[in-house]
Amino acid sequence: MIVALGANRPPERFYRGGARIARFRGGADAASHEPEDWIGSVTAVAGHESQGLTRLPDGRLLRDAIAADPEHWLGARHVARWGADPQLLVKLLDAGQRLPVHAHPSDAFAHTHLGRTHGKAEAWYILEGGIVHVGLREDVDPAALSALVAAQDTDALLGLLHAVEVSPGDVVWVPPGELHAIGAGVFLLELQQPEDLSILLEWDGFALDGMREGHLGLGFDVALRAVNHRARTSDEVGALVRRAPASGSVFPAAADAFFRLERHRIGDGGADAATLEAGFAVVVVTAGQADLDGLDAPAGATLLVPAAAGAIPVRGSGDGDAEVLVARPPRA
């Protein structure tokens, strides 16, 4: 029942990247503006009908397969609470250039202003390190922030944020409304709510028209109301950016209402084997070679596990050392 997924890289994104994804997955080189691989996606790229949607090996869209049999994929408890909505989007993201300073709306903002079910909380597991920018260093007046956006003062906008060096195995929690930017060279696994909603505060040097595309169609006067204007202390930033535990749940408890990520290390100081509890999951093998209930999965493999598959035993294969990341929706 486990489904091995191929690459799903939406073309012509507004920033450069993709080479690290291609190297990680062992596939064909990515185009210069294919910096994301959308895994287990029932979410389309903003402004497109089907771009970004995962297609299963049998040719069906995952979105359609879940709609046809939601309990098989998501489980009865999940369906009783959320219907056929997986509540989750997983991506590999390769920042070939620094991303712009931006933020994402909360559920309440998205519902009120956009008629959407979800906003966009997100969190990252770092695969290759660099610098990330997250949270304001000082409180910022909304009018002053709006003026910086209008002037496209990119240095000042980036300078508003804490700059934090991250290494493989670190995690970053980005609550809705939090201003952030991913530095060039960072490669990460991202979990997020299943929407493509970004409020872009800068766009110089990116392949987009920010005055038209940066405000979700609301105008910046409204869109910037979704942004947190309060500073983060060093301790608060330390809670947002931290080292992942060696095993088990890796994101802060605040993220659990939106999604969950488990880390399982097999061999190399970790357990000899693990068992993934029953439930819908997106699995990414980040190191070594793993055996998931008889399915061989090398580093770079991405897998979809339906709830109906039940509990899944995981063992190392090859040299016996593996790392497996398991992305899940919130508990029903």
C-alpha positions in Angstrom: 0.0 0.0 0.0 3.0 2.4 0.4 3.3 4.5 -2.7 6.7 5.7 -4.0 6.5 9.1 -5.5 8.5 10.7 -8.3 9.6 14.3 -8.4 6.9 17.0 -8.6 8.7 20.3 -9.3 6.4 23.2 -10.4 8.1 25.1 -13.2 9.0 28.8 -13.4 8.8 29.7 -9.7 9.9 33.2 -8.9 13.3 32.4 -7.3 16.2 30.3 -8.4 17.1 26.8 -7.2 16.7 23.1 -7.8 20.1 21.6 -8.2 20.2 20.3 -4.6 16.8 18.7 -5.0 18.0 16.9 -8.2 21.2 15.8 -6.4 19.2 14.6 -3.3 16.7 12.6 -5.3 19.3 11.3 -7.8 17.2 12.4 -10.8 17.5 14.7 -13.8 18.9 18.1 -13.2 16.3 20.7 -12.4 15.7 23.9 -14.4 17.0 27.0 -12.7 13.6 28.0 -11.4 12.4 24.7 -10.1 13.4 25.2 -6.5 10.6 23.1 -4.9 9.4 19.5 -5.0 5.8 19.3 -3.8 5.3 15.9 -2.1 1.9 14.3 -1.5 0.3 17.5 -2.7 -3.5 18.2 -3.0 -2.7 21.9 -3.3 -2.3 23.7 -6.6 0.2 26.6 -7.2 -1.6 29.9 -6.7 -3.2 31.0 -10.0 -3.0 27.5 -11.6 -5.6 24.7 -11.8 -3.3 21.6 -11.5 0.3 22.8 -11.3 1.7 21.4 -8.0 -0.7 18.6 -7.6 0.7 15.1 -7.0 0.0 12.5 -9.5 0.1 8.9 -8.4 1.9 6.1 -10.4 -1.5 4.9 -11.7 -2.2 8.3 -13.3 -4.7 9.6 -10.8 -4.3 12.9 -9.0 -3.9 12.2 -5.3 -6.6 14.8 -4.7 -9.1 12.7 -6.7 -8.0 9.5 -5.1 -8.5 10.9 -1.6 -11.9 12.3 -2.5 -13.0 8.9 -3.8 -11.9 7.0 -0.7 -11.0 9.4 2.1 -11.0 6.9 4.9 -8.5 4.6 3.1 -6.1 7.5 2.8 -6.7 9.6 5.9 -8.4 7.3 8.4 -11.9 7.4 10.0 -11.0 9.8 12.8 -9.4 12.3 10.5 -12.3 12.2 8.1 -14.8 12.7 10.9 -13.1 15.9 11.9 -11.8 17.4 8.6 -13.4 15.4 5.8 -11.2 14.7 2.8 -8.7 17.5 3.6 -5.3 16.1 4.4 -4.4 19.3 6.3 -0.8 19.0 5.0 1.6 20.0 2.3 5.2 18.8 2.3 7.9 20.3 0.1 11.6 20.0 -0.5 12.9 23.6 -1.0 16.3 24.6 -2.4 17.1 28.3 -2.0 19.4 28.9 -5.0 19.1 32.6 -4.0 17.9 34.3 -0.9 14.2 34.3 -0.7 12.4 37.7 -0.3 11.2 38.9 3.1 7.7 37.6 3.4 5.0 36.3 5.7 1.9 34.1 5.5 -1.6 34.8 6.8 -3.3 33.1 9.7 -6.4 30.9 9.4 -8.6 33.8 10.6 -7.1 36.3 8.2 -7.3 33.8 5.3 -11.0 33.0 6.1 -12.0 36.6 6.6 -10.2 38.2 3.6 -9.7 35.3 1.1 -12.5 32.9 1.9 -9.9 30.1 2.5 -10.1 27.3 5.0 -6.4 27.6 5.9 -3.8 30.2 6.4 -0.2 29.1 6.2 1.8 28.0 9.2 5.1 26.3 8.2 8.1 24.7 9.7 11.4 23.5 8.3 13.8 20.6 8.9 17.3 21.7 7.6 19.0 19.3 5.3 21.9 21.7 4.2 22.6 24.7 6.3 23.2 28.4 5.9 21.5 31.6 7.2 17.8 32.0 7.9 16.1 35.3 8.8 13.1 35.0 11.1 11.3 37.4 13.5 11.7 41.1 14.0 14.7 42.4 16.0 12.6 45.4 17.2 9.0 46.4 17.1 8.1 48.0 13.8 5.4 50.6 13.2 2.9 49.4 10.5 3.2 52.7 8.6 7.0 52.5 8.7 6.9 48.9 7.4 4.5 49.9 4.6 6.8 52.7 3.6 9.8 50.3 3.4 7.7 48.1 1.1 6.7 51.0 -1.1 10.3 52.2 -1.4 11.6 48.6 -1.9 14.3 49.3 0.6 15.5 45.6 0.6 18.5 46.2 2.9 16.3 47.8 5.5 13.6 45.1 5.2 16.1 42.3 5.7 17.8 44.2 8.5 14.6 44.1 10.5 15.0 40.4 11.0 17.1 38.2 13.2 19.8 36.3 11.2 20.4 32.8 12.5 22.9 30.2 11.2 21.4 26.8 10.8 22.9 23.4 10.3 21.6 20.0 9.1 19.3 18.6 11.7 18.1 22.0 13.0 14.4 22.9 12.8 12.7 26.2 12.3 9.1 27.0 13.3 7.4 29.9 11.4 4.0 30.8 12.9 1.5 32.6 10.7 2.3 36.3 10.3 6.0 35.9 11.1 8.3 37.8 8.8 11.1 35.5 7.4 13.4 34.8 4.6 15.5 31.7 3.7 19.1 32.4 2.9 20.9 31.3 -0.3 22.2 27.7 -0.2 19.8 26.4 2.4 18.1 23.1 1.5 15.2 22.0 3.7 12.1 19.9 4.1 9.1 22.1 4.7 5.8 21.2 6.3 3.0 23.7 5.9 -0.7 24.1 5.8 -2.1 23.2 2.3 -2.3 26.6 0.8 0.0 28.7 -1.5 -0.4 32.1 0.2 2.5 34.5 0.6 2.7 38.3 1.3 5.9 39.4 -0.3 7.5 42.6 1.1 10.3 42.7 -1.5 10.7 41.6 -5.1 13.8 43.3 -6.6 15.9 40.6 -8.3 13.0 38.0 -8.4 11.0 36.9 -11.3 7.7 38.5 -10.3 5.8 41.7 -10.3 5.4 42.3 -6.6 3.1 45.3 -6.9 0.7 43.0 -8.6 1.4 39.6 -7.1 2.8 40.4 -3.6 -0.4 41.1 -1.7 -2.8 38.2 -2.4 -5.0 40.5 -4.4 -5.9 42.5 -1.3 -3.6 45.5 -1.7 -0.7 46.0 0.7 -2.8 48.2 3.0 -4.9 45.1 3.9 -2.3 42.4 3.3 0.2 43.9 5.7 -2.4 43.6 8.5 -1.6 39.9 8.5 2.0 40.6 9.5 3.3 40.4 13.1 4.8 43.8 14.0 6.1 42.7 17.5 9.8 42.0 18.1 11.1 38.6 19.0 13.6 38.4 21.9 16.7 36.2 21.6 15.0 33.6 23.8 11.9 33.6 21.5 14.1 33.2 18.5 15.8 30.3 20.2 12.4 28.6 20.6 11.7 29.1 16.9 15.1 27.9 15.7 16.5 24.9 17.6 18.3 21.6 17.3 16.0 18.7 16.5 15.8 15.8 19.0 17.7 12.7 17.8 14.4 10.8 17.5 10.7 11.3 17.9 8.7 14.5 17.4 11.0 17.3 16.3 8.9 20.5 16.0 7.9 22.7 18.9 4.5 21.9 20.6 3.0 25.0 19.0 3.3 23.4 15.6 1.3 20.3 16.6 -2.0 22.1 15.9 -1.0 22.4 12.2 1.3 19.4 11.4 3.8 17.0 12.9 7.2 15.7 12.0 8.9 12.6 13.4 12.6 11.7 13.0 13.7 8.0 13.1 17.3 7.1 13.0 18.0 3.4 12.2 21.6 2.3 13.1 24.4 4.8 13.6 23.6 5.3 17.2 19.8 5.1 16.7 17.4 2.2 17.1 17.8 -1.1 15.3 14.3 -0.7 13.9 11.2 1.5 14.3 7.5 1.2 13.8 5.5 4.0 12.2 2.1 4.3 13.8 -0.9 3.9 11.5 -2.1 7.1 9.8 -1.7 9.2 6.7 2.0 10.2 6.3 4.5 11.5 3.8 7.9 9.8 4.4 11.2 11.2 3.2 14.4 9.1 3.5 17.2 11.6 4.1 20.2 9.3 4.7 21.2 5.7 4.2 18.8 3.1 2.9 15.6 2.1 4.7 13.2 -0.9 4.4 9.6 0.1 5.0 7.6 -3.1 5.3 9.6 -4.7 2.5 9.8 -1.7 0.3 13.4 -0.6 -0.3 13.8 3.1 0.0 17.2 4.8 -0.6 18.2 8.3 0.5 16.1 10.8 -1.5 13.1 8.6 -1.7 9.7 10.1 -1.0 6.8 7.9 0.0 3.1 8.2 0.6 1.6 6.0 3.4 -2.2 5.7 3.5 -3.9 5.2 6.9 -5.2 1.9 5.7 -1.6 0.5 5.5 -1.6 0.3 9.3 1.6 0.4 11.3 4.7 0.2 9.2 7.9 -1.5 10.4 11.1 0.3 9.4 14.6 -1.2 9.3 17.9 -0.3 7.8 19.1 -2.0 4.7 22.4 -1.8 2.9 24.9 -0.7 5.6 22.0 -0.6 8.2 22.2 3.2 8.8 19.3 5.4 7.8 17.3 8.5 8.7 13.6 8.7 8.0 11.4 11.8 8.4 7.7 11.2 8.7 5.4 14.2 8.1 1.8 13.9 9.4 -1.3 16.1 9.8 -2.3 17.2 13.2 -3.9 14.5 15.4 -7.7 14.2 14.9 
